[in-house]
Amino acid sequence: ENGTREPDSEYLSDGITESLIEQMTHVRTLTVMARATVFRFKGSTDPQEVGRKLGVGAVLTGRISRREGRLSISAELVNVATGARLWGETFDRPSSDLLRVQNEIASDISSGLRLRLTEPEKRALGRHGTENTEAYELFLKARYSLYKDTEESYLEAIRLFNEAAQKDPKFADAYAWAGGIYAGMAADGYMRPAEAFARADEETRRALVIQPGLPEARLNLAGNRFWFDWDWEGAERGFRELVVDPADFGAVDIRVFALLLWSRGRTEEALALMEKSRRLDPGNLALTITTADYRKKAGNLKEAAGLYRAAVEADPSDPRALFGLAEVLRRQGDVTGAIDALRKAYELAGEDDGVKALAAARTEKDYENAQVEVARLRLGDLKALAKERYVSPLELARLEAQVGEREKAFQHLEAALVERSSGLVLLKVDSAWDRIRDDARFAALVKRVGIP
């Protein structure tokens, strides 16, 4: 909890929470809930209730405030079954002691749980990638910005990671995280792939020179081989090397590996990987929705619907699960339910035109016509935006395909192939291409991308 009561200080409480999760993940005798799951309970006041919902044995709560160059950090470890206090401490230190205090908390948690740590585990508990407090705080600010998930927040995060690296040129994590953002900006269509992946590769290799085994940097390399190099075997090998170590599996976002398997038609393997990730991060809605997507693709409509509904219940304001649920209901023959779910999804997404298009919808044809109408409007907006800034030709191609403009779709696909757009690796499985999948030119494109 941020005790400073200033929004600008929120990065500190969130950052320490995330860092402690990462530190404790390296203790092999513990299962530690991941960031997305934990952050759902931010602001909760009953650690026992939280612990029961998570199915864990102990919960750590804490509060941090800073005033006039000093930190006040209180932390408490609670036994979920009994409510007993396993450990608690209050630290009043200079702000420059932030890293030292965090190490003490991690060590004291281990003592409170009566764990016997190995020497490598003890070293991992004290690792932050830097001993420079200013660099570390910039790193925490950068991650806080990154999680806002906008183009502006990505650019701000890169700037802050670069500042952190300037404060400590041997801060490998700062380079690795910056590299990951560049790759993400290409995938999201914010940067031209060649420029984005060149920068991603440069930052990642800087990190690996400093720390050759850094999991985040190795994840970046494998991802770059998948998204841009189309090196299918090399990418899979890189991902597999990462998931061998249980500590590394819990420390990195492994969704891209699952996506690689899914893109190659190995849906059951992708599902197995996602289920393993969900056990460590059960409250992560992105994992739940992606797993539901794979279930839907595999034809397990009942299981997919259950996962989508669970995601809707967990966060009724998130439209992503409703879009997936609408498609499942349509395929199950529940047209009325599908229309209702799609209308609600459009409402939550702020797409009023979609809501209007479904106002009088009654049939499956009405459902499909509404989707085409929304795609047409999105296409118009994207074409207008393309006059002002870079727009990925792949996004234009997807929308042209969805509205039935076959020739224009293939023109944009050719442009996307020239610049090696990231989403081309999903040609076999992305339903956006279903209307042009029967064209011989589409099969030829898949072959040129080299999808096995």
N, C-alpha and C positions, 0 to 999 in steps of 0.2 A: 504494500500500500504506500502511496505517495503521501507522506505526512506534511510536506511543504505547502500543500494546497495551491500550488502554482502549476498550471498545465505545462509550462515549459520544463518542469522538472520531472514530468511523467516518464521520460526516457530512462531516468535513473532507477526508479522502482521496477519498471518493466525489464530493463537491461540486467539488473542484478538477479531477478527471478530467472530469466532465461539462462544467464551464465551459470547459476547454481544447478539448474536442470542439466546443462551440458557437463558440468563437473561431475555430478553424482551419477550420470549415465555411465561413466567409466568404471564404476564399482560393479563388478560382475555379479555379485551376490544380490544386487538390488534390481528391481524393475521400477523405473522412474517414469511417471507420466510425462508426455511430451508437451511442448509449448501450447499448441492450439487447444488441447484439452484443458490444461491448467488455467489458461487465460479466460475460459468461459466462466470461471468461478471468481473472477476478480471482483472484489467488493463484498464477497461473502463474509459473514461474521461467525459462522458456526463450523469449525474445522471438522467436527465429527460428522455432521451432515454431508459435507463435501466428501469426506473420506468414504462414507458409505456409498454415495453415488458413484464414486470412482472405483470402489472395490479395492482400496489400498489399506495398508496397515498403519500408516502414519502420515500426518500432514504437517508441513512447515508453513507457518504464517510469519509475516514480518512487516515492519514499518520503517521507512527511512525519511529523514528530513535533514535539510542543510541550512545553516544560517551562519553568516559571518565567518566563512571559511572552515566551519566545523560540521562534521557528520554525526548524526544521532541515529543509530540503527538498533532496533530491538527485534529479536527473533525468538520463536518458540516452536518446539517440536511436540506434537500431540499424538498420543496413542488413540487411534480411532475407536477401538473396541471399548476402552475403559474411560477415555477422556483424560487420562493421566498425563501430566507434563513430563515428557521424557528428557527434555533439556530446554533451557531458556537463558538468554543473555541479553544485556544491553551494552552497546558499544558507543562511547563518546570519544571521537577521535578527530584529528585534523583531516580535511578533505583529501589530503595527499595520501592518507592511509587506506583509501577505498579498497585497493587490491588486497592489502594485508588483512583487512577485516573480512572480506569475502572468503579468503582462504581459511580464516579461523572458523567462520560459520560452517564451511564444508567439512572441516576436520571435526568440529564439535558435533555435527549431525552424525558422523560416523561413530563417534564415541557414544552418543546418546542411543544409537541403535546397536551398540556393542558389536560392531563389525571388526573383523581382523583384516586389515588391508595389506595387500602385497606391496612391495616396493614400487612397481610400476603404477599401481593405483594411487599410491601416495604422491608420486610425481605428477600424475594426471590431475589430481585434485588441486594442485597448486599452479596449473598451467593456464595462462591467459593470453599467451602470445606476445605479451609486452609487459615490461615493468614500469612503463611510463604512464602515469595516471592521466595526464592530459590526452595522450594518444588513446588510452582505453575509453575515456569518456566520449571522445569524438566517435569512436567505434560504436559505442552504445547509442549515441544520437543517430548515427547513420542507419543502424538496424531499425530503430524506432521509425525513422522516415520511410525506410524501405517497405515496411508493413502497411503503409497507407495505400499502396498499390495504384499509384497514378504515375503518369509520365513525369510530372514535376517532382514527385517524391523520389522517383528513381534517380533523377539527375541530382537532386539534393543529396541523396545517399552517396552517390559516387563522389561528389565534391567532399563530403565529410570523411569518407574512407581515404581519399587522397590526402586530406589534411592529417589524418591519423598516421598515414605512412610517412609523411614529411616529419612529423614529430618523432617517429621511430622507424627509420628506413628498414629495419629488420622485422617489422610487424607483418608476418606472412598472411595472417588472417585478413588484414585490411585489403591486401592485393587480391586475395582469393574471392572475397565477397564482392569487390568491385567488378572482377571478371565475370562473376555469376550474373550481375545486373545487366552487363552489356549483352550477354546472351539472351537474357529475358526480354530486353528491349527489342531485339531482332524478332523473337518469337511473337511479341505483342504488336509488331508492325510499326514501332516507333523509330527504328533506324534501319538503314539499308544493311542487309545481311553481311556483305563483305566487310564493311567498316566495323560493324558491331562485333563480328566474330574475330576480326584481327585484333581489336582491343581486348576482347575477352581472353584470347590466347596469350597476348602479351602480359596482361595482369596475372593470369593463372601461372604462367611459367616463372614470373618473378617470385611468386609465392613458393613454388616448388624448388627453386634454387635455394631459398632460405630454409624451407622445411620440406624435404622431399616426400614425406609420407602424409602430408596434411590432407585429411579426408575431403574437405570442401573443395580443395584444388583438384584432387583426383576426380571428384564428381564432375567438376567443370570440364575437365579434359574429355571424359567419357561422353558428356552431354554434347560438347562441340563436335566430336566425331559423329554423333548421331544426327544432330540437327543440320550441320553445315557440310561436313566432309562426306556424309553418306557412307561412312566406313562402318558397315553393320557389324562385322565380326569384331573389329577393334573396339567399337563402343560397347558391345556386349561383354567382351573380355574385361574391359575396364570396370563396368558395373559389377560384374561377378566378383572381381577381386575386392571390391568395397564391401559387399554383403557377407563375405566369409567371416569377418570379425563382428560378433554381436554388438560390440561397443560402437563400431563405425556405423553399423546398420541403424542404430538408434540415434546417431549423431547427425546424419545427413538426410535430406529429403530424397527418398528413393523413387518418387513417382515417375521420374523420367525413364528409369529402367523399365518400370511396368508399361509405360507408354511405348517403349521400343518393342517389347514383346507383343503388345496388342497390335501395333502397326504391322507386325509380321504375321498376324493371324494366330498367334499363340496365346489365345485368350485365357485359357485355364492357368497357364503359367503366370500371366499378368495378375489374374485374380488371387492366386496363392500369395504373391508378393504383396498385394494390397491388403489382404487379410492379416498378414504378419505385421504390416505397418499399423493397421487399425488396432491391433492388440496393444501396441505401445502408445497409440494416440487416438483412443476411442471417441473423443469429443471433437475430432478434426472433421468438420463438415465437408471440406474439399475431398478428403479421403473417402468418406462415406458416399458422396455423390459420384466420384470417379468409379468406385467399386460397383455402384448401381449401374453406371453406364456400361461397364464391362459385362455385368450380369445380363443386361438388356441385349447387348450384342451377342451374347452366347445363347440367347433364347430363353433364359431363366426369368421370365416376366414376373412371376409371382414374387420371387426373391428380390428382384429389382424394385418392384413397387413397394415392398416392405422397407427397403433401405431409403427410397425417396421419401416415403411418408415419415420415417424416423427423422430424416434431415429437416423436413418441413416443420415437424413438431419441435425440434431443437431450436430452430430459428425461423419463425413464421414470416420474417421480413426478407428472407433470401429467396429470390425467384429461381435460382438454378435448379433446385430439386423439382420444382413444379413443372418446368419445361420437360424434364426427363419423365416425370410421372404422367404428363399429358400424352406423351408418345406411347408409353406402356399401355395406358388405358385404351388408346386408339387401337393398338394392336390386339388387345384383348376383346375388342368389340364393344367397349363401353364408350360410345361416341359422346353421350351427354356428359359423362364424367371427364372425358378428355377435353371437351370444349370448356367446361368450367375450370379445369386446372390450367389450361392455356390462357384463358381470360385473366385469371388471377395472377399468373406469371407475368403477363404483359402489364397489368396494373402495378405490380411491385417493381417492374423494370422501368416504369415511367413511359411506356410505349402506348400512348393513348390511341394511336391509330389502330393498333392491334386490338384494343378493347372495342373500338367502334366496329371494326371488321367482323368481330364475333358477336355483336349485339343481337343480331337476329339469326345466328347460326343454329342449325338443327342437325345437319347431316355431316358425314365424313368429308364430302366435297366442300362444304362450307368451311370446315376446319382447315383443309388444304389451301383453299382460296385465301383465307386470312393469313396463313403463313407466307404465301406468295406476295400478298399485298404488303406485308411488313418488310419482306426482303426487298421489294421494289423501292419502298421509301428509304430504307437503309442505304440502298445503292445510290439513290439520288443524293443523299447527304454525303456519302463517301466521295462521289465524283466532284461535288462542290468543294470538299476539303482538299482534294487532290490538286486543285488549282492554287492552293496556298502553301502546301507542304507535302512532304513525302507520304505516300499511301502505298501500302504493299499491294502489288498487282495480284497476289494470291487472294487477298480479301475481296478485291473487285471480281476476280474469277469465281469465287464461291457464290457471291450474290447473283452474278449473271447466270450461273448454273441453276440456282434456286428459282429464278424467275423464268427460266426456260430459254434464255438467250444463248443458245449453244455456241454459235460462231464467236461471239464476243468472249464467252468463257474461255474458249481455246486460245484466243489471241492473248488474253491476260495470263493464261497458264504458261504459254511460251515465254512471256516476259518474266514470269516467276521462276521458270526453269533457268533462264539466263543468270538471274541474280541469286539463285539457290535459296529461295524462300524456305524458311524453316518448316512450315506446315506441309510441304510437299511429301514429307516422310509419312504422312497419314493418308495418302491418296486412297489406299486400299480400304480403309475403315471409316473414313469421314463420310457421314450420311449426306453431307451437303452436295456430294458429287453424284448422288443416285440418279438424277435425271439425265446425266450424260455418260454414265458408266458403260452403257451399251455401245458407245462409239469406239471404233477401232483406234482412233487417235488417243483415246484415254488409256487403253492398254499399252500403247506405245510409250506414253508418258511415264507410266508406272515402271516400265522396263528401263527407261532412260535414267530415272532416279535410282534404279537398282534395288528396289524393294524385293527381298527374297520371297 
